[in-house]
Amino acid sequence: MADYIWRGLEYDGLERLRLDEGGMMRASSIIDSARGRYSYEIVCESDWTFRQLRLEAATGERTLLITSDGHGRWEVDGEVRGDLSDAVDLDLAITPFTNTLPIRRLDLAVGDEGDVTAASVSFPDLEVDLDEQRYTRLDEDLYLVESLDSDFSSEITVDHDGMVTDYPDRFERM
């Protein structure tokens, strides 16, 4: 079990995350930010393949449940989402933690790159859409993250476990 804390830079905030890697990986987090207060739990297989997200806005007005069987069947709040069938990963715009999922799952060597399709959750509206991304491992602790459907790119620094330590202008680990 490990604990992580990130400070939000783009939207002032603080995230506290507890990670338990047993047979399944389970992350529980609370985020207080200018976008609102959220709590979430993410469950992945031991190889970091996404299985489930439970997210709740602190106001109690909105919850979100996303599940994947790892073979293209995704459900959002109990409704099958065929438009997400190409997705493997999950991306929550409000946390750097979800970058760890493809980093750990792909296990790239320095100089290698991997394309991923993520079910991306926007905040504060909690809409779920596809996002095509590319991860390129530039050095032992440095990745280039690019959106393939926009002009977004950023170099992120990670620790030896693939957990983000610096996401320029967005997050920094404390």
N, C-alpha and C positions, 0 to 999 in steps of 0.2 A: 504494500500500500504506500502511496506517495501523495503528497500535497503540493499544489502549485498555485501561485498567485500572479495574475497579470494586471497591469494598469492599462486602461484604455486611453489612447492618446487622441484619436480622431473624434471620438465621443467620450468625454470624460467619464471614467468608470473604473470599477474594480471587479475582478472575477476571482473566486476561490474555488478550486477544483480538487477533488479527491479521486485518485485513480487506483483501482484494484485490478491487478492482472492475475487472475487465477486461471481456471479452465476457460472462462470467458473474460473479456476485458470489460470493465464497468467503470464509467466516469460519472461522477455526480458533481454538479456545480451550481453556484449561485452567482448571478451577475447583477451588480447595481451600476447603472450607467445613465447617461443623458437620454438614452433611448427607452429607459424603463428598467424595471426589476424583473428578472427572469430566473427560474430554476430549471435545470434540465438533467436528464440521465440518458447516457448513451451506452448501448450494449453492442459489443462486437465479438466476433469469433476470436480465438487466440491468434489468428493470422491477421487481425485487424480488419476483417471484412464486416462492414456495417450490418446490423440486424434491427436495432430499434432505437427510437428517440421518443422520450416523453418530455415535453416542454410545457411550462406553465408561466403565464404572465402573472406577476404578483397581485395585480388587481383582481385576478380570478375571472376576468372577463373572457379570457381566451386560453385554451389549452390546445396542444398539438400532439398527435400520436402518429409517428411514421414508422412503418415496419417494412423490411425487405427479407425475402427468403434467400437472397444471394444468387438467384437464378433469373432475375428480371421481373419478379412479381413484387410490386410496391403497393402499399396501402397508405393513404393519408386520412386519418380520422375514420378508419373503417371502410373507406371507399377505394376500390382498386383504381390505380392510376397507370394506365397503359402507356401514357406519354413519358413515364419515368423508366420504362423497361430497359433502357441502355445504361442507366445509372448503376454504379457500384458503390460510390462513396457518398458521404453526406457533407455538406458545407453550410455551417451557420455563420452568417456575416458578422455576428456579434462576438465571436470568440476565435482566438488563434488555435485553440485545441484541435479543431477538425482538420487542420492542415497535417496534423500528426497521423491521421488515418491513412492517407495515401503514401505519406513518407515511409511509414512502417510497413505497409502492405507491399509497396513496390520494391523496397530494399535496394535502391539504385546504387551502383558503383559510381565513384567520382567520374564525371564526364558523360554519364548516361542520362537519358530523359525518358519520361513515361507520360502518355496521355491518359487522362481519367475523365470520366463523366460523373458528375456529382448531382445529387438532388440538393438544390441550393435553397435555403430558407432566408427570405429577406425580413428585415425588421424595420418598423414595429408591426407591419401588416401580416407577417407570418405566412406569406405566399410561398408556394413550393414550385420551383421551375428547374429545368435542366441547365447545367453550366459545364461546358467543355473546358478542361484545364490541362495545362502541361506543367510537369515538375521536372526540372533539370538540376542534377546535383553538380554544383560548381566546385565544391571542396568538401572536406569531411563534415563541416558544420554549416555549409552555405548552400541554399537552394534558390533557384529562380522559379517563381510561381507566375504563370501567365494564364489569363483567360483567353481562350481561343475564339470567343465570340464578341470580344471587345478589345480595346487597346490597353487594358489593365495588365501591369506586370510589377513584380516587386521581388527583391532579394531578401530572403528571410534567413536568420541565423537560428540554428537549433543546437540543443545539447546532444550528448552521446545517445540519448534515448529517442531522439527525433522530436522532442518537445520544443516549441518555439521559445527562444529567449529574446529575440528582437525582430519585430515586424515594423519596419520604418513608417513613422507617421500614424501607425494604427495601434500597436500593442508593444509593451515591454514587460518582461518577467521581472518580478521583484524577488 
